Amino acid sequence: MDFFPSFNEFNKKIKNQQNQIVYTKFSADLDTPVSLMLKLAKNEKNSFLLESVTGGEIKGRYSVLGMKPDLIWKCDLKESKINRNVLKKSNDFIKQKESPINALKSLIKESEVKIPDNLPAMSAGLFGYLSYEMMNFVKEVSDDSKKNLGLPQSILFRPSIIIIIDNVKGEIIAINPIWINTINSNKSSVINLYNKSKENLKIFIDKISAPLSAYNFDFNDRKIKRTTSKPISNFSKTDFLINVKKAINYIKLGDILQVVLSQRWKLEFKNHPFSFYRALRKTNPSPYMFYFNFKDFQIVGASPEILVKVSKNKVTIRPIAGTRPRGRNLKEDRYYENELLKDPKENAEHLMLLDLGRNDVSKVSDIGTVKTTESFIVEKYSHVMHIVSNVEGELNPKYDNVDALFAGLPAGTVSGAPKIRAMEIINELEHQSRGVYAGGVGYFGGSKEMDLCIALRTAIIKNKNIYIQAGAGIVFDSVPQNEYLETLNKAKALFEAVKIAKQQFND
């Protein structure tokens, strides 16, 4: 098995004080992302799996697993902390002197690395989530005191082992990033470091090579009680309808044009958290599918929508607004598509959010570069179809990825328009802080790439409970009952996944 780079190239980069990655490739057309997660990180804290399916049926080229972080950065209560000793002490966090935004920028800069041209952007970097309330570091409009799940506002970690499945070539790329500020650069230490890096990768390669049956998973654990608890919302139906009417009144008064109101459900969930991910990827395959296993909670989702993406200095926001169910056959599918595109309410709402997306991209882009590259197209997923547009701009050199992120956080499609006033109304009407919901999940790549999705169709699993949240866009002519039903419909795929996980998967 060949490892890259050669020792001479490795040593040269060490002397030049450069970050780098050690990697190898091998054929693995019998493995799947799920089987690899079960083999490598089923119960591994601070690990993740990222997958992608477009149009509900076309699998993305790469699936990514990460584990064994060398550092964890987290933000909460208006301060950030970092643990650079996480492999030895999981709670060894030190408060940072910089503001959280500047601390994040510094960490991203520290984690930059030249990624070989034959490897994807997510081969090294920082992975995790940033909550909806992170917007308070730009403009304080949300009350953090309403937080109730006890989660940090953000967690990002830097995995020391990354496994990438190339679904086109049927091969696996095993990667060990090397960060220059963590090593001793004398010659004997460099040789040992190079050999140790290869040994670390070989350990995981051996685990991958073993059959799944060798791990003795019990997929039919009869000890797990098949609970049938019903979802409990943080709103009564009556209270939600009252809040919709209040939102409509704000619109009539001219405060806003639209606002997104959400509710959160709680269900008992005693199964292994990964069983929910396995079920969700079946019920709702999406462009952004993710499973993050943190120390004492999990974030699991299948989101259709980009929050902000930066690739090769191009900023992308892709607003989604306007929904219809998929038809039972081609004729019915076309009927719903035509109905959606002719619906004046859906079109007006989408146009408003498209304008907001253009405005967000323009905040950090060179003048004259912002373009709508796709407008009012219909994208079809397993259960629903949406009206989608795509906005791009060239990132102005005086801005970076973090600036681009906060230009778009939160997305207009989960807050409203005008955005700041809509967020103030959300803070007034919703009972609890949103946390992960409507925030961002994804990564800051080592090569100055960033790809974060909106945390939609997303669940939090903690203390044997699962929390599911969904919202509806309220406009002038909204019917409160219909908006209430829209939140239920958006949560259906996740409720269905809970049911499937309890019935079929006991990892």
C-alpha positions, 0 to 999 in steps of 0.5 A: 500500500502506497502512502503519500507524500514521500518522506522527503516531501513530508520532511520538506514541508515540516522544515517549511513550517507547513501543515500537510496531510498523509493519506493512502487510497485503496479499493473498497467497493463492498463497503458503504458509509453506514458499514464504515460508520458501524465499523469505525465509529459506532460509539466514538464520541466526537465523530461524524458522517456526511453524505449527499443525495441530490433530487432524492435519488442521485448519490453524491460523489463523496461520503465523509467520516471523521473521528479522533479530533486533536482539538475541539472549539466551542462557543457559549454564553458569549465566549469561546473555549478550546481544548487542544488536548482532547485525545487525553482530556476530554474536558480540558477547555481553556477560555479564549481571550479573543471575541468568538468570531475572531477566535473562529477566524484564527482557528480557521487560519491555523487549520489551512492546509494545501490539499492535493489536487486529487483529493476533495475539499473536505479532506481536512478542516473543522466540522460541526455546527453553529447555532441560530443564536450565533447571529447575536455576535453580529446583532443581538436580537435573540434571548439566550436565556430561553435555552432549554436543551443545554447545548453549546451555541457551537461546536467545531472539531478538527478530526485527526482521522478522515475517511472519504468514500469515493462513490464513483471510483469505488475507493476509500481515501484514508487521511491523517492531517498533520498540524505544524504547531503540534509537533517537534521538528527535529529530524528523528522526531519527523521520521517517527511522526511520519511512521506514526502517521502511517501506523495510525492509518493502518489501524483504521484500514485493518478495521475497514478490512474486517467483515462487519460480522466480526463486530458482533452487532446485535441488530435485533436486541429484544431488550429495547422496549418498543415505545410508542410515545406521541410527540409533545410540542412546546406549543399547544395548537391553540397557542401556535394559531394565536402566534400566527395571527400575531405575526399576520398582524405585524405584517399588516402593520408594516413591520415585516413582509414574512416571518417563519414561526416554528415549533419543537416536538419531544419524543422518547427515543431509547434506541442507538442514535445511529439507528435514527440516521439509518432510518432518516437516510431512507425516508428523506434522502437529501443533499446534506445528510449528517450524523454528528456524535458529540460527547453527550448528544447527537445531531442528525439531519437531512437538509435540502438547503445550503446556508452559505457555501464558499468554493474557489472564492465563489459565494453561493446561497440557494434559497428554497421556498414553495412546497408541494408533495410528490405525486403518486405517478408522473401525471400527478407529479406534473400537476403538482409542479404546475400548480406550485409554479402558478401559485401566486402566494408561493411565487411572491414568497419565493421572490421575496426570499430570493431578493433577500438572498441576493442582498446577503451575497452582495454584502461580501461580494465584489460589486457587479459579480452577484448573479442569479444563476438559477431562478424559480426551478423545481427540485424534486425530493423523495417526499416533496418538491420545492421552488429553488433559485441559486445566487452567486457572487465573487468573494471580496478579498477584504472578507473571508469565509466567516464574514460570508457565513454571518452575511447569510446567518440565519437564512431568510428562509428560516427567519423572514424579511426584513431579517432583523425585525423578523428575528425580533418577532421570532424571539418574542413569539417562540417559547425557547431559543432555537439552538441548532435548528435554523443554524448551520451544519457542515465544515470549514475546509483546510483549503479555504472552502466552506460548505454549511447547510441550514439545520432543517429536517434535523433532530437532536438526540439527548438523554434518551429523548429526540427533539424535532423542530419545523417552521412555516413561513407566515405572510399577509394572506396566510391561513393559521390552520394551514401554517400549523399543518405545514409544520407537521408536514415538514416534520413527517419524514423525521417522525417516520424515521423515528418509527422505522428506527424503533421497528427495524434498527437496533444497532 
